Amino acid sequence: MYSSSGTFPDGTYALTAGPNLPDTEVGNQVSSLIFIATHGYDSHTWTVLNQGRFIADFSLLMDAGTAYRLFQSLRNGKK
């Protein structure tokens, strides 16, 4: 995992995620996810490689059905 340097100031951050879909892949295989946390002018970006656990990891934060739908949406190229 890559993490940008610096500390996060106090406050609420908006978190977005987007897929990294190789153009040559068939079936929209997600090679990694790019996360961006923003708060005012502060922004941090990091990339997480696909190790086959995205849905299981998302299920730690939300119910499994929502985690599955979220991953399918990202797999289809949506942010």
Secondary structure, 3 states (H helix, E strand, C coil): CEECCCCCCCCCCEEEEEEECCCCCCCCCCCEEEEEEEECCEEEEEEEECCCCHHHHHCCCCCHHHHHHHHHHHHCCCC
